[in-house]
């Protein structure tokens, strides 16, 4: 039985000795047969977390876009340029992302199981997932606040459903992608200040109702 992704990451980053830098290609070797879903989860993780990840949204967004296009094209195994596979980060940075992300992974793993598999396994389902992730990866690359995190969360959740062959989780991720797309469009059309003011109003309004 394949180990859970959280267990694989804990083993790789915290239970085994590593060099000062770790390459993306080294991390991708953990994917095994899970491939696309694994890569979407790993690449979206830094931008999906509520911690600063400067410098990663654009290059990882490019990688995610390339993978999403391949998913739409029907490829069974992903391909990435050698230069991108050799891109590295310090082990301490990677450990920071993984440590913050593992609790979220474990929460999703607790409810994940094979269901609605046609969404993850069928060609039409994978095309829908690929298009949604491609659009969210473009949003990740926009250098404007609030256009990165929600789309990255959508990619993370959708990719996790693909990883676990759980169409229900992927469907939930697609809904998050839709919300991320709406938020990005509003920011581009109305401006960041207007959207932030509306979100603050909405937050205060909901807080007053709950209290």
C-alpha positions in Angstrom: 0.0 0.0 0.0 1.4 3.4 -1.0 2.4 5.7 1.8 0.4 8.9 2.3 2.0 12.0 0.8 2.4 13.6 4.3 4.4 10.5 5.4 6.6 10.6 2.3 7.4 14.3 2.9 8.1 13.8 6.6 10.5 11.0 5.8 12.2 12.8 3.0 12.7 16.2 4.7 12.9 15.4 8.4 13.9 11.7 8.9 16.7 11.5 6.3 19.9 13.6 6.1 19.9 16.1 3.2 22.4 18.4 1.6 22.1 22.2 1.9 20.1 22.5 -1.3 17.4 20.3 -2.7 16.4 20.2 -6.4 12.9 20.1 -7.7 13.9 16.9 -9.6 14.8 15.3 -6.3 11.4 16.1 -4.8 9.6 14.9 -7.9 11.2 11.5 -7.5 8.8 11.0 -4.6 5.8 11.0 -6.9 6.0 7.4 -8.0 2.9 6.6 -10.0 1.0 9.6 -8.7 2.7 12.1 -11.0 0.4 14.9 -12.0 -1.5 15.2 -8.8 1.7 15.0 -6.7 3.3 17.8 -8.8 0.3 20.1 -8.6 0.2 19.7 -4.8 3.9 20.2 -4.3 4.2 23.2 -6.6 1.1 25.0 -5.3 2.0 24.4 -1.6 4.3 27.4 -1.0 1.8 29.9 -2.4 -1.2 28.2 -0.8 0.2 28.6 2.7 -0.4 31.7 4.8 3.3 32.3 5.1 5.5 34.5 2.8 6.8 32.7 -0.3 8.5 35.5 -2.3 10.1 34.5 -5.5 8.2 31.2 -5.9 4.7 32.1 -7.3 6.0 33.0 -10.8 8.4 30.1 -11.5 6.2 27.5 -9.8 3.2 29.1 -11.6 5.0 28.5 -14.9 5.7 24.9 -14.0 2.1 24.3 -13.0 0.9 25.9 -16.3 3.2 23.6 -18.3 1.9 20.5 -16.4 -1.7 21.6 -16.8 -1.4 22.0 -20.6 0.1 18.5 -20.7 -2.9 17.1 -18.7 -5.3 18.8 -21.1 -3.4 17.2 -24.0 -3.9 13.8 -22.6 -0.3 13.0 -21.5 -0.1 10.2 -19.0 3.4 11.2 -17.7 4.4 14.8 -17.2 7.6 16.3 -18.8 9.5 19.4 -17.5 12.6 21.0 -18.9 15.9 19.9 -17.3 16.7 23.5 -16.3 13.5 23.7 -14.3 14.0 20.3 -12.8 17.5 21.5 -11.6 16.0 24.6 -9.9 16.9 24.4 -6.2 16.0 25.9 -2.9 17.7 25.6 0.5 16.7 22.6 2.6 15.6 25.0 5.4 13.2 26.8 3.1 11.7 23.5 1.8 11.4 22.2 5.4 9.5 25.4 6.4 7.0 24.9 3.6 6.6 21.2 4.3 6.2 21.7 8.0 3.5 24.3 7.5 1.7 22.2 4.9 1.7 18.8 6.5 -1.1 19.5 9.0 -3.3 20.6 6.0 -2.3 17.5 4.1 -3.2 15.2 7.0 -6.6 16.8 7.3 -7.4 16.2 3.7 -5.9 12.7 3.8 -8.2 11.8 6.6 -11.3 12.2 4.4 -9.8 11.2 1.0 -10.8 8.0 -0.6 -11.4 6.8 -4.2 -14.8 8.2 -5.3 -16.3 9.9 -8.3 -13.2 8.6 -10.0 -14.4 9.4 -13.5 -13.6 13.1 -12.8 -9.9 12.2 -12.2 -9.5 9.3 -14.6 -11.6 10.2 -17.6 -10.2 12.3 -20.5 -13.1 15.0 -20.2 -12.6 15.2 -16.4 -8.8 15.7 -16.7 -9.3 18.3 -19.4 -11.6 20.3 -17.1 -9.2 19.9 -14.3 -6.2 20.9 -16.5 -8.0 24.0 -17.9 -9.0 25.2 -14.4 -5.4 24.7 -13.0 -3.9 26.4 -16.1 -6.0 29.5 -15.5 -5.2 29.5 -11.8 -1.5 29.2 -12.5 -1.8 32.3 -14.7 -3.4 34.1 -11.7 -0.5 32.9 -9.5 1.9 34.7 -11.8 0.2 38.1 -11.5 2.3 40.3 -9.2 -0.7 41.7 -7.3 -1.7 40.8 -3.8 -4.7 38.5 -3.3 -4.3 37.0 -6.8 -1.9 34.2 -5.6 -3.1 32.5 -2.5 -6.7 31.5 -3.3 -5.9 30.2 -6.8 -2.9 28.3 -5.3 -5.3 26.7 -2.7 -7.6 25.7 -5.6 -4.7 24.0 -7.4 -3.6 22.4 -4.2 -7.0 20.9 -3.4 -7.8 19.9 -7.0 -4.4 18.3 -7.4 -4.8 16.4 -4.1 -8.0 14.9 -5.4 -6.2 13.9 -8.5 -3.4 12.4 -6.4 -5.9 10.3 -4.3 -8.3 9.5 -7.2 -10.9 11.4 -5.2 -13.3 13.2 -7.6 -15.2 14.8 -4.7 -12.1 16.6 -3.4 -11.1 17.6 -6.9 -14.7 19.0 -7.4 -14.2 21.0 -4.2 -10.9 22.3 -5.5 -12.6 23.3 -8.8 -15.1 25.4 -6.8 -12.2 27.1 -5.0 -10.6 27.7 -8.4 -13.8 29.4 -9.6 -13.8 31.6 -6.5 -10.1 32.4 -7.1 -10.8 33.3 -10.7 -13.7 35.6 -9.7 -11.5 37.3 -7.1 -8.7 37.9 -9.6 -11.1 39.3 -12.2 -12.6 41.7 -9.7 -9.1 42.9 -8.7 -8.1 43.4 -12.3 -11.4 45.2 -13.1 -12.1 47.2 -10.0 -8.6 47.5 -8.5 -7.0 46.1 -5.4 -8.2 48.8 -3.0 -11.8 48.5 -3.9 -11.8 44.7 -3.5 -9.9 44.9 -0.2 -12.4 47.4 1.2 -15.3 45.1 0.2 -13.6 42.1 1.8 -13.0 44.0 5.0 -16.7 45.1 5.0 -17.8 41.5 4.4 -15.5 40.2 7.2 -16.9 42.8 9.7 -20.5 42.1 8.6 -20.1 38.4 9.1 -18.4 39.0 12.4 -21.2 41.1 13.6 -23.8 38.4 12.6 -21.8 35.6 14.3 -21.3 37.6 17.5 
